Amino acid sequence: MFDTQTLDPQLVTFKALVCEGSKFEDYIIIPLDEIYVPPMADNPVRKKGKDPVNINDLTQSLSHGIDYSLMPPIVRRCSRIVNGKHYKYELIAGNHRMEAFANNKYTKWIFGVYEFALDGYSYQDSLLPFQLMENDHKPSLPASEGDISNVIVRMIANGSKLVTNDEDSIRAFVKKYCKNKAPNTRGAIVLKVIRACGTYQDVVTYTAKDAF
């Protein structure tokens, strides 16, 4: 089993994510019991909850140690008391890895600390695109087409500054924040959002499913 006493944040080589309304602070070691993990029901990027297969794979992988080239899980500083327990941080990304840490009986790990809701952007506008970008990098489980489209629909409905109910805006958003998705997958996400929002199209695109 990997010895977490050897963890060294200075060895992390993953380049911090750059996303509107957020700012990277540092990579640091944090005791896991200082991190509040919000219920999965509050996470629109993971509508179906946690994936047991992915948790099992991560448990096996992390039992052998850390890959410093991959993005660490993400937190923000957010002091709060929940059910009588004081937490210093809130988990932003890394629900599956937190389960794997528990399975391996780890008590601490390296996390990336970020600030959100900066430069006039709402918490939603800074957080949701960030989570989509995070899920677009290993070792995170990629967000599904449905999860991504649901996030974008939610942002549009709440008056996002980053994406509006316009086909060009939707396409640009998906291309920017889901750049590692295959082009046909990005196209399918755009169509899901357009249909959910009733977005105007100069040319209406139909899929094979629409013909039946």
Secondary structure, DSSP 8 states (H G I E B T S, - for coil): ---GGG--GGG--------TT-EEEEEEEEEGGGEE---GGG-GGGTT---HHHHHHHHHHHTT---TTS---EEEEEEEEETTEEEEEEEEE-HHHHHHHHHTT--EEEEEEEE-S-TT--HHHHHHHHHHHHTTSTTS----HHHHHHHHHHHHHTT-SS--SSHHHHHHHHHHHTTTS-HHHHHHHHHHHHHHHT---SS----GGGG-
